[in-house]
């Protein structure tokens, strides 16, 4: 395996635009960061400021400012790719880094949403605020569930030790272990991460059940892991639609080309929610099927 390949996630969950554009540039930045002694978290923080800059430049009704803002968002996502790649290059993994990495994207889009609401205010008023608020809530849920499904797929493919899949109980235990006096920032992030994982489990309860079955009963010999991977794989493409790239494309078309930010919010409420419901219902049914299949096998063997 080449060094570049070692910085990627599993091919099952890599998005085509990422592989063609963001991952190669992220790898170059990660190599530079390794040479200069940067930490993954430092690159993540840089991405936060770039994302905030994007939001501010989307406020003026001027395509030139808006275009520069979108370029900053592209740079932010290159940094977002590079921080994980640098972590894999230098083996500097941490739960704080994963939480901060996830929070960075939230900060980008919170800023973008606020600036777009202010831009729309003279024409839309409170209606624009409510539209953006509903879209923002849906955006958060969509990204949350897509992240959960992708990590669960990697948990099946790579095993629990090589996956970022975590249960709410694990995060809760870590939260109680950490002292606010010793690690105040980490404690605060864990507090919000608890809520994040609880939300994931509320919508993806069958994944948690299947995870327990896998730990106790699955093995390489019975082939269930590979069978589940093949059935789960098509859903990873839908998860990728709910990640950064397609949102950025819709944002570019709505704000820069059409000068109509409301179209972005409408896309979140329609297309985004449709895919969200597909994932929650159909992917949940897939996990339930495999959990029940294993229980039935256990009963027959008994």
N, C-alpha and C positions, 0 to 999 in steps of 0.2 A: 504494500500500500504506500502511495506517495505521501509526502508530508502534507500537501494540499488536501488530499482525500481524507486524511486523518482529522482535518479541521471541520469537516462537514458532518451534519447529522446523517441519519440513515437515508439512503436514496428514496425509500418509501414515502418520506414526508417532506422531501425537498421540493420546492416549487420551481417551475421551469425558468421563470424570470430571475429568481435568486441564483440558480446554477449558471445562467448565461451572463448575468451582470453583477449582482450584489456580492456573491460569494468570491469571485476572483478579485474584485476590488477590496473586499473585506480582508482577504488573505494578504494582499500587499500591505494594507494598513496594519494588520496584525504582525506581520514580519518586521515592519518598521518599529512598531511598538515594543516588540521583543528586543530589538537591537538597542532601543533608547531606554529600556527599563520601565515602560509604562505598565500600569496595571489594567486589567479588564474593566474595573469599576471607573477608572479615570476616563476611558473611552466612552463608557456608558453616560457619564456626566456630561461629556462634550456633546453627545447626541441629544441630551435633554435641551441644552442651550440652542442647538441648531433647530430642533423642533419648535421651540418657543419662537425663535426668529421667523420660522415659516408662518406660524399663526399671525404674528404681527404684520407680516407683509401681505397676508390675504385680506386684511381689513380694508385697504384703499380700493376703490372701484377703478383700478388701473391695471390692465393686463401685464404691463411691464413689471410693476412691483409684484404682482401675483406670480409671474413666471419665475422671478428670483426666489420668491417664497417656496415654490415647488422644488426648485433646485436645492434649496437648503433642506427640504424634507428628504430629498434623495440622499444628500450627504449624511443626514441624520440616520437614515436606514443603512447606509454603508458602515457607519460607526456601530450601529446596532448589530450588524453581521460580524464586524471585526471583533467586538468584545468577546463574543462566544468563541470565535476562532482563536483569539489570543489565549483564552482560558484553556482551550484544548491543546494549543501548542506548548504552553508553559505548565500545564497540569495544575492551574490555580483555580480550582472549583470552590464555590461556596454557596450556601443557601442564600446569603445576603446578596451575592452577585446575581443569582437567578431572580430574586425578588426585585432588585433594583432594575434589572434588565426589563422585566415585565412592566414595572412602574413607569419607565421612561416613555414607552409608547402611550401610556395613559396620559402623561403630562403633555406630550405633543398634541394629542387630539383634544384634550380639555382646552388648551390654549386656542387651537384652531376653531373649536366650536364657539367659544366666547367671542372671538374676533369676528366670526361669520354672523353671529347673532347681532352684534353691534353694527355690522355693515348693513344688515337687513332691517334694522330697527326703524329707520325713517319710513319705510314702506310697509313693513309687516307688523311692527310693534310687538305686543305681547303674543300675538299668534306665531311670530317667528321664534320667540323664546320657547313657547310650548312645543313647537315642531322640533326644535333643536334638542330640547330636554328629552322628549320621547325617543328621538333618534339616538341620543347619547346613552340612554339607559339600555336601549336595544343593542347598540354597538358594544357596550361593555359585556352584556350577556353573550352575544355572539362570539366575541373574542375569547371569553372565558371558556365556553364550551368547546370551541374549536381547539384551543390549547389543551384542554383535558383529553379530548379524543386522540389528538396526535401523540400526546405523552403516554396514553394508555396503549396505543399501538406500539410505540417504542418499548414500553414495558414488556409486552408480549415478545417482541422480536429480540430485544437485547437482554432481557432479564431485569429484575428489580434493582440490582446494584448498578446497572448502567443506564438507568432511566431517571428522568426528573419527575416521574409520577410519584405523588405523595398523597397520603390520606389526611383528612382533617385531624384525626387522632394523633398522627405523627407530628403535625405542626403544633397542635395544642401542647403536646408533651415538650416540644422544644421551647415553646413560649414560656411555660412554667419553669423550665430549667434555667433560662437566661435571666440574669439580674439586670434591672433597669440601671442600677448604679454603675455596673461594670460596662454594659453595652447598651446605652440608651437608644441609639439609632436603630440597632438591630432589633431591640425589643419593640419599638414602634412599628417597624416594618412587619414583624411577625404578627402583631396585633391585627393589622389589615389583611395580612396573608391568611390568617385564620378564617376570616370572613369570606375571602376569595375561595378557599378550598371547600368551605361549607356550602357555598353557592354551587360549586361544581358538583358536589355529591348530591345536592338537592335535585339537580336536573339529570344526573348521571348515576343514579343509585345502582343500576344493574352492573355497571363497570366495577363498582366496589365489591359487589357480591361475587362477580366472576373472578376478581383478583384474589379473593379468599379461596375460591375453588382451585385456582391455578397453583397457589402456594401449597395447598395440601395434596393435590391429586394429579396434576399434569406432570408429564415426563416427556423426554425426547422420544421415547419408544412409541408412545401412543399417537404421535403425530398431530395432536390437537392444536399445538402452537402454530404450526405451519398452515393448518387448515383455517384457523382463525385469521392468520395474517392475510391469506388470499381473499377471504371474504371481507376483511376490514379495509384492504388496500384501496378499492374504488372510493371509499368514503374520505380518504385522505385528500383527494382532489377537491372535494367540496369543503373540507376544512381549510384548505389553502385559499379558497375564494374569500373566506372570512378573515384572512390575515392581511398584512399591510398592502401588498402590491395592487390588488384589485381596488381596494379603497382609494389608494393614491391615484389610480387611473380615473376613477369616477370623480374624485375631487378635482383633478386637473381639467377634465372635460366640463364639469359644472361651473367651476370658478373662473378658470383662465379662458376657455373657449366660448362658453355660453354666458358668462357673467351672471349666472343664476344659481347661487349657493343652495337654494331650496331644493334643487334637483338632487343634490348629494344627500340631503336629509331624507327625501322621499325614497331614494334607493335603499337607504338603511332600513326604512320601515317596511318596504315591500320585498325586494329581492333578498336582502339580508335576513329578514325574519322568516322568509320561506325556507331558506337553506338551514337556518337555525332549527326550525321545527322538524325538518327532515332528519337532521342529526340527532336531536333529542329522541324522536320517536323511533326511527328506523335503526339507528346505531344502538339504541337501548334494546330494541328487540333482538338484534344480532347478539348482543352480550347475554341477554336472557336465554336465548336459544342454546348457546354454548354452556352456560351454567347449568341449565336443565339437562342437557345432553350428558354432561358428566355425572350428574346425580343419577340419571337413569342407568348409565353404565355401571355405576357403583352398586345400584340395587340389583341389577342383573347378575353381576359377578358374585354377589352375596348369595 
